[in-house]
Amino acid sequence: MASVCATSVKLGCSLKPASWTTQTGGRPSSVKLVSSGSSKSFPSLRSPRLQICCAAKPETVEKVMGIVKTQLALSDDVALTPETKFLDLGADSLDTVEIVMGLEEEFGISVEEDGSQNITTVQEAADMIEKLVEQKAGAA
């Protein structure tokens, strides 16, 4: 009997060495894979950049994109996505403040200075708006 190490590139699943029963000629006739149940076996597969949840509604994201286009005087042919960074559009810190002011006016919210400094993308702005709108509705 020969032992061969097997690896898996599947998130949340790792494999211990497999036991292979060999026939004459050295070809495997059966393979037994055993899961260790540990997600720590492949730490390099965990990506800190992977984001699963987006809280903002699509209509909120669309409104944010419209305000960004207006504040930065972008033409209609400029394509924006939720991942679009204000910096990539040529916005500086003053532009970002003006975008936030436009968002406050449109949605009837107030953004703390700390919160406005953390907004770098359309999606972050939309998520922040959803959060603030929910808080405002809960306080009323």
C-alpha positions as CSV (number, residue, x, y, z in Angstrom):
1,M,0.0,0.0,0.0
2,A,1.3,3.5,-0.9
3,S,0.4,6.8,0.7
4,V,0.0,9.9,-1.5
5,C,-0.7,13.5,-0.2
6,A,-3.7,15.2,-1.8
7,T,-4.6,18.9,-1.5
8,S,-7.8,20.7,-2.2
9,V,-8.4,24.3,-3.3
10,K,-11.9,24.5,-2.0
11,L,-12.7,27.1,0.6
12,G,-14.0,25.7,3.9
13,C,-12.7,22.2,3.2
14,S,-9.3,20.7,3.6
15,L,-8.1,17.2,3.1
16,K,-5.7,15.0,5.0
17,P,-3.4,12.7,3.1
18,A,-5.4,10.2,1.1
19,S,-4.9,6.5,1.4
20,W,-4.7,4.8,-2.0
21,T,-4.9,1.1,-2.5
22,T,-2.8,0.2,-5.5
23,Q,-3.1,-2.7,-7.9
24,T,-0.2,-4.2,-9.9
25,G,1.2,-1.6,-12.1
26,G,1.0,1.1,-9.4
27,R,-2.4,2.6,-10.5
28,P,-4.9,3.4,-7.8
29,S,-8.0,1.3,-7.6
30,S,-9.8,3.3,-4.9
31,V,-9.3,6.6,-3.2
32,K,-10.4,7.5,0.3
33,L,-10.4,11.2,1.1
34,V,-10.7,12.3,4.7
35,S,-11.8,15.9,5.6
36,S,-10.1,17.4,8.7
37,G,-13.0,19.8,9.2
38,S,-10.6,22.6,9.9
39,S,-10.7,25.8,7.9
40,K,-7.2,26.8,9.2
41,S,-5.5,24.4,6.9
42,F,-5.4,26.8,4.0
43,P,-5.2,30.3,5.5
44,S,-3.9,31.8,2.3
45,L,-7.2,31.1,0.6
46,R,-9.0,33.5,2.9
47,S,-9.1,36.9,1.2
48,P,-9.6,40.0,3.3
49,R,-10.8,41.8,0.2
50,L,-13.8,39.5,-0.3
51,Q,-17.0,41.3,0.6
52,I,-20.3,39.4,0.5
53,C,-22.8,41.8,1.9
54,C,-24.0,45.0,0.3
55,A,-26.6,46.7,2.5
56,A,-27.8,49.5,0.2
57,K,-30.8,49.1,-2.1
58,P,-30.2,49.4,-5.8
59,E,-32.2,52.6,-6.0
60,T,-30.1,54.2,-3.3
61,V,-26.9,53.3,-5.2
62,E,-28.5,54.8,-8.4
63,K,-29.3,58.0,-6.6
64,V,-25.7,58.2,-5.2
65,M,-24.3,57.7,-8.7
66,G,-26.5,60.6,-9.9
67,I,-25.3,62.9,-7.1
68,V,-21.7,62.0,-7.7
69,K,-22.1,62.7,-11.4
70,T,-23.7,66.1,-10.7
71,Q,-21.2,67.1,-8.0
72,L,-18.2,66.2,-10.1
73,A,-19.8,67.6,-13.4
74,L,-19.3,64.2,-15.1
75,S,-20.9,63.6,-18.5
76,D,-23.6,61.0,-18.9
77,D,-21.3,58.7,-20.8
78,V,-19.1,58.2,-17.8
79,A,-19.9,54.8,-16.4
80,L,-20.1,54.4,-12.6
81,T,-20.4,51.2,-10.7
82,P,-20.8,50.6,-6.9
83,E,-17.1,50.0,-6.7
84,T,-16.1,53.3,-8.4
85,K,-13.7,55.2,-6.3
86,F,-14.2,59.0,-6.0
87,L,-10.4,59.4,-6.3
88,D,-10.5,57.6,-9.7
89,L,-13.0,60.2,-10.9
90,G,-10.6,63.0,-10.0
91,A,-12.3,64.0,-6.8
92,D,-10.2,65.6,-4.0
93,S,-11.2,66.0,-0.4
94,L,-13.3,69.1,-1.1
95,D,-15.2,67.3,-3.8
96,T,-15.9,64.5,-1.4
97,V,-17.3,67.0,1.2
98,E,-19.5,68.4,-1.6
99,I,-20.7,64.9,-2.5
100,V,-21.6,64.2,1.1
101,M,-23.4,67.5,1.4
102,G,-25.4,66.6,-1.7
103,L,-26.3,63.2,-0.2
104,E,-27.3,64.8,3.1
105,E,-29.7,67.2,1.2
106,E,-31.1,64.4,-1.0
107,F,-31.8,61.9,1.7
108,G,-32.5,64.3,4.6
109,I,-29.7,62.9,6.8
110,S,-26.8,64.3,8.7
111,V,-23.3,62.7,8.2
112,E,-20.8,63.0,11.0
113,E,-17.4,64.3,9.9
114,D,-15.8,61.0,10.9
115,G,-18.2,59.1,8.7
116,S,-17.6,61.3,5.7
117,Q,-13.8,60.7,5.8
118,N,-14.4,56.9,5.4
119,I,-16.4,57.2,2.2
120,T,-14.3,56.4,-0.8
121,T,-16.7,54.6,-3.2
122,V,-20.2,54.8,-4.4
123,Q,-21.1,51.6,-2.5
124,E,-19.7,52.9,0.8
125,A,-21.7,56.1,0.4
126,A,-24.9,54.1,-0.3
127,D,-24.3,51.8,2.6
128,M,-23.8,54.7,5.0
129,I,-27.0,56.4,3.7
130,E,-29.0,53.2,4.3
131,K,-27.6,53.0,7.8
132,L,-28.4,56.6,8.6
133,V,-31.9,56.5,7.1
134,E,-32.6,53.4,9.2
135,Q,-31.3,55.1,12.4
136,K,-33.4,58.2,11.6
137,A,-36.5,56.0,11.1
138,G,-35.9,54.1,14.3
139,A,-35.5,57.3,16.3
140,A,-38.7,58.8,15.0
